Amino acid sequence: MKSAQHIHLIGICGSAMASLAGLLQLRGHRVTGSDAAAYPPMSDQLHALGIAVSQPYDERNLQPHPDLVIVGNAISRGNVELEYVLDHGLRFRSMADLLHEEFLLGRQTLAVAGTHGKTTTTSMLAWIYEFASRTQPEFAPSFLVGGVAENFGSSYALRDTQPFIIEADEYDTAFFDKGPKFLHYFPQAIILTHVEFDHADIYADLNAVKIAFKRLVNLVPRSGRIIAYDGSENVTECLARAFSPVERYGFAQDSHWRIAGLSHVGGKMQWQLLRNGLPFASLSLPIAGEHNALNATAAAALAAGQGISATAIAEALATFRSVKRRLEVRAEVAGITVIDDFAHHPTAIRETLRALRSAYPGRRLWAILEPRSNTLRRNVFERELVESLRLADSVILAAIYRSDAIPEAERLHPENVVAALNASGCPAAQHADADAIVAAITPQLAAGDVVAILSNGGFGNIYETLPQAIEKYSQTVKL
């Protein structure tokens, strides 16, 4: 697009779509958008940019006609704006296609892929590059992250330099393009974190997920590099026909990048990073969780291969401030800590609760889960969900988000999860919505408790209402 245009984004509050909106605005385009619901952190970012979010979807949001419409991958046939676009022959594209054509072509694209850890790892890699650019300006990164990286206060940046660091999502692209977004990005190098069955609404089984990642691996040129987790047979299978050099990272003795001597001190971690068995760097990270040590190691490995020094990598990671909605402390009220985490899969829930155990040893841990992702709303991982949630001392489940959209035979039954947890000795209960949960849990909380709110959506604004209720209750009853 050679000149400024009016670009309208349907589904603008998605993390990638909101980031694209910011990139387009930086290019001088007039950006408008619409969505069914707007909630932080992306609603806050769009507000700060002065981009109004029209709610609900309405044909009038497309009048006068924009020059281009970007259709988010959450938008299906039947959406009133999409139907208007089709009826009137308006020009439209997918987010991933436009991103490649307008922002990635001609750059050095570094992609972070995998079913877990993408957002945090992408943010770490971008921060390492940003830190290195203080002395070597050529490393200043453009980036797009599926969340607000707290070191930047943003989910995107656009520079004139070569590196473009992108979170490469395996979810589908648009209603007219059911392949994964990451097949549009053509990266020069990738990080591959994990490969598990996820997104049960678009992938039939684990094999279908693996096929998608094999295709991504097949896009990496011979001159590129792949940094891949060493603790997954699925990852190993996806790498089998790679044309580019592959470097494994993790805890295995023979890995190219090995974590040694990992220790937790409060909410922080320290470890030695070995490269081909030899000391490379002493790393520290001011956030908890073995999974975050793995994320940081992956980012360090890719950055080192691109010429960033061990010193810059170590100093950057020591000052990393995480990502909003990833183990984010939302409030500390009356001695009670309220944590927000973007839980979307039993594995992610397990790693979140393990991290909180290490960060807050000896404290009672509550898990409040809204089954909201397209995987968690289904019964495919019911047993694994129970096992993950058992890491908490007490569990509260909300009703399934939009349960009517899931066929009965495929639907998760929270009452079964609650019954299994209680039978295993982990106290659990179910409540209809956020307000009911707040009313039920507040009188049960005590000073020292840690409450992990697990959802990949707005969850009835519980992140605000629960701390408010605790504060009000503490004024009348000593917690």
C-alpha positions as CSV (number, residue, x, y, z in Angstrom):
1,M,0.0,0.0,0.0
2,K,1.8,3.1,-1.3
3,S,-0.5,5.7,0.2
4,A,-2.5,6.1,3.4
5,Q,-5.8,4.2,3.4
6,H,-8.8,3.6,5.6
7,I,-8.4,0.1,6.9
8,H,-11.2,-1.5,9.0
9,L,-10.5,-4.5,11.2
10,I,-13.3,-6.9,12.1
11,G,-12.4,-8.5,15.4
12,I,-9.9,-5.8,16.3
13,C,-9.6,-6.8,19.9
14,G,-7.8,-10.0,19.2
15,S,-4.2,-9.8,20.4
16,A,-2.7,-10.1,16.9
17,M,-5.4,-7.9,15.3
18,A,-4.9,-5.1,17.9
19,S,-1.1,-5.3,17.2
20,L,-1.7,-5.1,13.5
21,A,-3.9,-2.1,14.1
22,G,-1.0,-0.4,15.8
23,L,1.5,-1.2,13.0
24,L,-0.9,0.1,10.4
25,Q,-1.4,3.3,12.3
26,L,2.4,3.7,12.5
27,R,2.5,3.4,8.7
28,G,0.1,6.4,8.5
29,H,-3.2,4.6,7.7
30,R,-6.5,5.5,9.2
31,V,-7.6,2.5,11.3
32,T,-11.1,1.7,12.5
33,G,-12.3,-1.6,14.1
34,S,-15.1,-3.5,15.6
35,D,-15.6,-6.4,18.0
36,A,-18.2,-8.2,20.1
37,A,-16.3,-7.5,23.3
38,A,-13.4,-5.4,24.4
39,Y,-11.4,-6.1,27.5
40,P,-7.8,-5.4,28.8
41,P,-5.0,-5.4,27.9
42,M,-5.8,-4.9,24.2
43,S,-8.8,-2.6,24.8
44,D,-6.5,-0.4,26.8
45,Q,-3.8,-0.4,24.1
46,L,-6.3,0.5,21.4
47,H,-7.8,3.3,23.5
48,A,-4.3,4.7,24.1
49,L,-3.8,4.8,20.3
50,G,-7.1,6.7,19.8
51,I,-8.6,3.8,17.8
52,A,-12.2,3.5,18.7
53,V,-13.7,0.0,18.9
54,S,-17.3,-0.1,17.6
55,Q,-19.6,-2.5,19.5
56,P,-21.5,-4.6,18.5
57,Y,-20.8,-5.6,14.9
58,D,-23.0,-3.5,12.6
59,E,-23.2,-2.8,8.9
60,R,-22.9,0.9,9.7
61,N,-19.4,0.4,11.0
62,L,-18.4,-0.1,7.3
63,Q,-20.0,3.1,6.1
64,P,-18.5,5.0,4.3
65,H,-16.7,2.0,2.8
66,P,-13.1,1.5,3.9
67,D,-10.4,0.9,1.3
68,L,-9.6,-2.4,2.9
69,V,-11.1,-4.8,5.5
70,I,-9.1,-7.2,7.6
71,V,-11.2,-10.1,8.7
72,G,-10.0,-11.7,12.0
73,N,-9.8,-15.4,12.3
74,A,-12.6,-15.4,14.9
75,I,-15.0,-14.1,12.3
76,S,-17.3,-16.6,10.7
77,R,-20.0,-16.5,8.0
78,G,-23.1,-14.9,9.5
79,N,-21.2,-12.0,11.1
80,V,-23.2,-9.0,9.9
81,E,-20.1,-7.0,8.9
82,L,-18.6,-9.9,7.0
83,E,-21.8,-10.5,5.1
84,Y,-21.9,-6.8,4.2
85,V,-18.3,-7.0,2.9
86,L,-19.2,-10.0,0.7
87,D,-22.5,-8.5,-0.5
88,H,-20.9,-5.2,-1.5
89,G,-17.7,-6.6,-2.9
90,L,-15.4,-4.8,-0.5
91,R,-11.7,-5.5,-0.7
92,F,-10.6,-7.8,2.2
93,R,-7.6,-9.8,3.4
94,S,-6.5,-11.8,6.4
95,M,-4.3,-10.5,9.2
96,A,-1.5,-12.9,8.4
97,D,-1.5,-12.3,4.7
98,L,-1.4,-8.5,5.1
99,L,1.3,-8.7,7.8
100,H,3.6,-10.7,5.5
101,E,3.1,-8.4,2.5
102,E,3.3,-5.1,4.3
103,F,5.7,-5.7,7.1
104,L,7.8,-8.9,6.8
105,L,8.9,-9.0,3.2
106,G,12.5,-7.9,2.9
107,R,13.2,-8.3,6.6
108,Q,14.8,-10.9,8.8
109,T,11.8,-12.7,10.2
110,L,12.4,-14.6,13.4
111,A,9.4,-16.6,14.5
112,V,8.5,-18.2,17.8
113,A,6.1,-21.1,17.4
114,G,4.7,-23.9,19.6
115,T,1.5,-24.8,21.5
116,H,2.9,-23.2,24.7
117,G,5.2,-20.4,25.7
118,K,5.0,-18.4,22.4
119,T,4.0,-15.0,23.9
120,T,6.5,-15.0,26.7
121,T,9.4,-16.3,24.6
122,T,8.7,-13.8,21.8
123,S,8.7,-11.0,24.4
124,M,12.0,-12.2,25.8
125,L,13.6,-12.4,22.4
126,A,12.4,-8.9,21.5
127,W,13.7,-7.5,24.8
128,I,17.1,-9.2,24.2
129,Y,17.3,-7.5,20.8
130,E,16.2,-4.2,22.2
131,F,18.8,-4.4,25.0
132,A,21.5,-5.3,22.5
133,S,20.5,-2.4,20.2
134,R,21.7,0.1,22.9
135,T,25.3,-0.6,21.7
136,Q,24.5,-2.2,18.3
137,P,21.7,-0.2,16.7
138,E,21.3,-2.8,13.9
139,F,19.6,-5.1,16.4
140,A,16.7,-2.8,17.2
141,P,13.7,-5.0,16.6
142,S,10.3,-4.7,15.0
143,F,8.0,-7.1,16.7
144,L,4.5,-8.4,17.1
145,V,3.6,-10.3,20.3
146,G,0.3,-11.9,21.3
147,G,0.2,-9.9,24.5
148,V,1.5,-6.6,25.9
149,A,5.2,-7.0,26.7
150,E,5.7,-5.1,29.9
151,N,9.3,-4.0,29.0
152,F,7.8,-2.1,26.0
153,G,4.3,-1.4,27.3
154,S,3.1,-2.5,23.9
155,S,2.5,-5.6,21.8
156,Y,4.2,-4.3,18.7
157,A,7.0,-2.1,17.4
158,L,8.1,-1.0,13.9
159,R,11.7,0.0,13.2
160,D,13.7,0.5,10.0
161,T,16.2,-2.2,10.9
162,Q,16.1,-5.8,9.6
163,P,15.0,-8.0,12.5
164,F,11.2,-8.6,12.8
165,I,10.4,-10.9,15.8
166,I,6.9,-12.4,15.5
167,E,4.8,-14.8,17.6
168,A,3.8,-17.5,15.1
169,D,0.4,-18.8,15.8
170,E,-0.8,-22.3,14.7
171,Y,-4.4,-21.2,14.8
172,D,-6.3,-20.8,11.5
173,T,-6.0,-17.7,9.4
174,A,-9.5,-16.7,8.4
175,F,-12.8,-18.1,7.3
176,F,-11.5,-18.3,3.8
177,D,-8.1,-19.7,4.7
178,K,-8.1,-22.5,7.2
179,G,-4.4,-23.1,7.3
180,P,-2.3,-21.8,10.3
181,K,-1.2,-18.2,10.4
182,F,2.4,-19.1,10.6
183,L,2.5,-20.5,7.1
184,H,2.3,-16.9,5.9
185,Y,5.4,-15.7,7.6
186,F,8.3,-17.5,5.8
187,P,10.8,-17.0,8.7
188,Q,14.6,-17.2,8.4
189,A,14.8,-18.8,11.9
190,I,12.3,-20.2,14.4
191,I,12.0,-21.3,18.0
192,L,9.8,-24.4,18.4
193,T,8.7,-24.7,22.1
194,H,6.2,-27.5,22.4
195,V,3.9,-29.5,20.2
196,E,0.7,-30.9,21.8
197,F,-2.9,-31.4,20.8
198,D,-4.7,-28.0,21.1
199,H,-7.3,-25.9,19.3
200,A,-9.7,-28.8,19.2
201,D,-12.2,-26.7,17.2
202,I,-9.9,-26.8,14.1
203,Y,-7.5,-29.7,14.5
204,A,-9.0,-33.2,14.5
205,D,-6.2,-34.8,16.5
206,L,-2.6,-34.6,17.5
207,N,-1.4,-35.8,14.1
208,A,-3.1,-32.8,12.4
209,V,-1.3,-30.5,14.8
210,K,2.0,-32.1,14.0
211,I,1.4,-31.8,10.3
212,A,1.0,-28.1,10.7
213,F,4.3,-27.7,12.5
214,K,6.1,-30.0,10.0
215,R,5.0,-27.6,7.3
216,L,6.4,-24.7,9.3
217,V,9.7,-26.5,9.7
218,N,9.7,-27.1,6.0
219,L,9.6,-23.3,5.3
220,V,12.9,-22.5,7.1
221,P,15.7,-22.1,4.5
222,R,18.9,-24.1,4.6
223,S,20.7,-20.9,5.7
224,G,18.3,-20.5,8.6
225,R,18.2,-22.0,12.1
226,I,15.8,-23.9,14.3
227,I,15.9,-23.8,18.1
228,A,13.8,-26.6,19.4
229,Y,12.8,-28.0,22.9
230,D,14.6,-31.2,23.7
231,G,11.9,-32.7,26.0
232,S,9.2,-33.6,23.5
233,E,8.9,-36.6,21.2
234,N,6.4,-34.6,19.2
235,V,8.9,-31.8,18.6
236,T,11.5,-34.4,17.6
237,E,9.1,-35.9,15.0
238,C,8.3,-32.5,13.6
239,L,12.0,-31.8,13.0
240,A,12.8,-35.0,11.2
241,R,12.9,-33.5,7.7
242,A,14.3,-30.1,8.5
243,F,16.7,-28.7,5.9
244,S,18.2,-26.1,8.2
245,P,20.5,-26.6,11.2
246,V,18.7,-27.6,14.4
247,E,19.8,-26.8,17.9
248,R,18.0,-28.4,20.8
249,Y,17.6,-26.7,24.2
250,G,16.5,-27.9,27.6
251,F,17.7,-30.2,30.3
252,A,19.1,-33.1,28.2
253,Q,22.8,-33.9,28.7
254,D,23.5,-33.9,24.9
255,S,21.5,-30.8,24.0
256,H,23.3,-27.9,22.2
257,W,21.9,-25.5,24.9
258,R,21.6,-27.1,28.3
259,I,20.1,-25.6,31.5
260,A,22.2,-26.6,34.5
261,G,21.9,-25.9,38.2
262,L,18.5,-24.3,38.0
263,S,17.5,-22.8,41.4
264,H,14.5,-20.8,42.6
265,V,15.0,-18.0,45.0
266,G,11.6,-16.5,45.9
267,G,10.0,-15.5,42.7
268,K,13.3,-15.5,40.8
269,M,15.4,-18.1,39.0
270,Q,19.1,-18.6,38.3
271,W,20.9,-21.2,36.2
272,Q,24.0,-21.9,34.1
273,L,23.5,-22.0,30.4
274,L,25.9,-24.4,28.6
275,R,26.6,-24.3,24.9
276,N,27.8,-27.6,23.6
277,G,28.7,-28.6,27.1
278,L,30.8,-25.4,27.8
279,P,29.7,-22.5,30.0
280,F,28.0,-19.8,27.9
281,A,26.3,-17.5,30.5
282,S,25.1,-17.3,34.0
283,L,21.4,-16.4,33.6
284,S,18.8,-15.0,36.1
285,L,15.2,-14.2,35.5
286,P,13.0,-12.2,37.8
287,I,9.9,-14.4,37.2
288,A,9.2,-17.9,38.4
289,G,8.6,-21.2,36.7
290,E,10.7,-23.9,35.1
291,H,8.8,-23.2,31.9
292,N,10.0,-19.6,31.9
293,A,13.6,-20.8,32.3
294,L,13.0,-22.9,29.2
295,N,11.5,-19.9,27.4
296,A,14.4,-17.7,28.3
297,T,16.9,-20.3,27.2
298,A,15.3,-20.6,23.8
299,A,15.3,-16.9,23.3
300,A,19.0,-16.7,24.4
301,A,19.9,-19.5,22.0
302,L,18.4,-17.8,19.0
303,A,19.8,-14.4,19.9
304,A,23.3,-15.9,20.3
305,G,23.1,-17.5,16.9
306,Q,22.3,-14.1,15.4
307,G,25.4,-12.5,16.9
308,I,24.2,-11.0,20.2
309,S,26.7,-11.4,23.1
310,A,26.2,-13.5,26.2
311,T,26.6,-10.4,28.3
312,A,23.8,-8.6,26.5
313,I,21.6,-11.7,26.7
314,A,22.2,-12.1,30.5
315,E,21.6,-8.4,31.3
316,A,18.4,-8.3,29.2
317,L,16.9,-11.4,30.9
318,A,17.8,-10.1,34.3
319,T,15.6,-7.1,33.6
320,F,12.8,-8.9,31.8
321,R,9.3,-7.8,33.1
322,S,7.1,-10.5,31.7
323,V,3.9,-10.1,29.7
324,K,0.5,-8.9,30.9
325,R,-1.8,-11.7,31.8
326,R,1.1,-14.1,32.3
327,L,1.5,-14.7,36.0
328,E,0.5,-11.0,36.4
329,V,0.0,-9.8,39.9
330,R,-3.3,-7.9,39.7
331,A,-3.7,-7.0,43.3
332,E,-2.4,-7.5,46.8
333,V,-5.2,-6.8,49.3
334,A,-5.4,-7.7,53.0
335,G,-2.4,-10.0,52.5
336,I,-4.1,-11.9,49.6
337,T,-2.3,-12.0,46.2
338,V,-4.5,-12.1,43.1
339,I,-2.8,-13.4,40.0
340,D,-4.0,-13.2,36.4
341,D,-2.9,-15.9,33.9
342,F,-3.9,-16.5,30.3
343,A,-4.7,-20.2,30.8
344,H,-5.9,-22.0,27.7
345,H,-4.7,-25.7,28.0
346,P,-4.2,-28.2,30.9
347,T,-0.4,-28.1,30.3
348,A,-0.4,-24.3,30.6
349,I,-2.5,-24.6,33.8
350,R,0.0,-27.1,35.3
351,E,3.0,-25.0,34.6
352,T,1.3,-21.9,36.0
353,L,0.4,-23.6,39.2
354,R,3.9,-25.1,39.5
355,A,5.4,-21.7,39.0
356,L,3.2,-20.2,41.7
357,R,4.1,-23.0,44.1
358,S,7.8,-22.1,43.7
359,A,7.2,-18.4,43.9
360,Y,4.9,-18.5,47.0
361,P,6.1,-21.5,49.0
362,G,4.0,-22.5,51.9
363,R,1.0,-20.3,51.0
364,R,-2.5,-21.6,50.2
365,L,-3.1,-21.6,46.5
366,W,-6.5,-21.2,44.9
367,A,-7.2,-21.8,41.3
368,I,-10.3,-20.1,39.7
369,L,-10.8,-21.4,36.2
370,E,-13.1,-20.3,33.4
371,P,-13.2,-23.0,30.7
372,R,-13.1,-20.5,27.8
373,S,-10.6,-21.6,25.2
374,N,-11.9,-23.9,22.4
375,T,-9.9,-26.7,23.8
376,L,-10.9,-26.3,27.5
377,R,-14.5,-26.1,26.6
378,R,-14.3,-29.6,25.2
379,N,-14.0,-32.9,27.1
380,V,-10.8,-34.0,25.2
381,F,-8.6,-33.2,28.2
382,E,-10.9,-33.8,31.2
383,R,-8.5,-36.2,32.9
384,E,-5.5,-34.0,32.3
385,L,-7.4,-30.9,33.5
386,V,-8.1,-32.7,36.8
387,E,-4.4,-33.6,37.2
388,S,-3.3,-30.0,36.5
389,L,-5.8,-28.4,38.9
390,R,-4.9,-30.8,41.7
391,L,-1.7,-28.7,42.1
392,A,-3.8,-26.1,43.8
393,D,-5.1,-26.3,47.4
394,S,-8.7,-25.3,46.4
395,V,-10.3,-25.0,43.0
396,I,-13.3,-23.1,41.7
397,L,-14.8,-23.7,38.3
398,A,-17.0,-21.3,36.4
399,A,-19.6,-22.4,33.8
400,I,-18.3,-23.1,30.4
401,Y,-18.1,-19.9,28.3
402,R,-20.8,-20.1,25.5
403,S,-21.4,-23.7,26.2
404,D,-24.2,-23.8,23.6
405,A,-21.6,-23.4,20.9
406,I,-20.1,-26.8,21.7
407,P,-22.0,-30.0,20.8
408,E,-23.2,-31.8,23.9
409,A,-21.2,-34.9,23.1
410,E,-18.0,-32.9,22.9
411,R,-18.6,-30.5,25.8
412,L,-16.7,-30.5,29.0
413,H,-18.8,-31.1,32.1
414,P,-17.3,-29.0,34.9
415,E,-19.3,-31.0,37.5
416,N,-17.3,-34.1,36.5
417,V,-14.0,-32.2,37.0
418,V,-15.3,-30.9,40.4
419,A,-16.3,-34.4,41.5
420,A,-13.0,-35.9,40.5
421,L,-11.1,-33.2,42.3
422,N,-13.1,-33.7,45.5
423,A,-12.7,-37.4,45.3
424,S,-8.9,-37.0,45.0
425,G,-8.8,-34.8,48.2
426,C,-8.6,-31.4,46.5
427,P,-11.6,-29.2,47.6
428,A,-13.5,-28.0,44.5
429,A,-16.7,-26.2,43.8
430,Q,-18.6,-24.9,40.7
431,H,-20.4,-21.5,40.4
432,A,-22.3,-20.0,37.6
433,D,-20.3,-16.9,36.9
434,A,-17.8,-14.4,38.1
435,D,-20.2,-12.6,40.5
436,A,-21.2,-15.9,42.1
437,I,-17.6,-16.9,42.5
438,V,-16.6,-13.6,44.1
439,A,-19.5,-13.9,46.5
440,A,-18.6,-17.5,47.4
441,I,-14.8,-17.2,47.7
442,T,-14.3,-13.9,49.4
443,P,-15.4,-15.0,52.9
444,Q,-13.2,-18.1,52.6
445,L,-10.0,-16.2,51.9
446,A,-7.3,-15.5,54.5
447,A,-4.2,-13.5,54.7
448,G,-1.4,-15.3,52.9
449,D,-3.6,-16.8,50.2
450,V,-2.6,-16.7,46.6
451,V,-5.5,-16.7,44.1
452,A,-4.8,-17.6,40.5
453,I,-7.5,-16.6,38.0
454,L,-7.2,-18.7,34.9
455,S,-8.9,-17.6,31.7
456,N,-8.1,-16.4,28.2
457,G,-10.9,-13.9,28.2
458,G,-12.6,-11.1,30.2
459,F,-14.1,-13.6,32.8
460,G,-16.8,-11.1,33.9
461,N,-14.3,-8.6,35.0
462,I,-13.4,-10.8,38.0
463,Y,-9.9,-9.3,38.0
464,E,-11.4,-6.1,39.3
465,T,-14.4,-7.3,41.2
466,L,-12.6,-9.8,43.4
467,P,-9.9,-7.4,44.8
468,Q,-12.7,-4.9,45.4
469,A,-14.7,-7.5,47.3
470,I,-11.7,-8.6,49.3
471,E,-11.0,-4.9,50.2
472,K,-14.6,-4.3,51.3
473,Y,-14.8,-7.5,53.3
474,S,-11.5,-6.9,55.0
475,Q,-12.8,-3.6,56.3
476,T,-15.5,-5.4,58.3
477,V,-13.9,-8.8,59.0
478,K,-10.2,-9.2,59.9
479,L,-8.6,-11.4,57.3
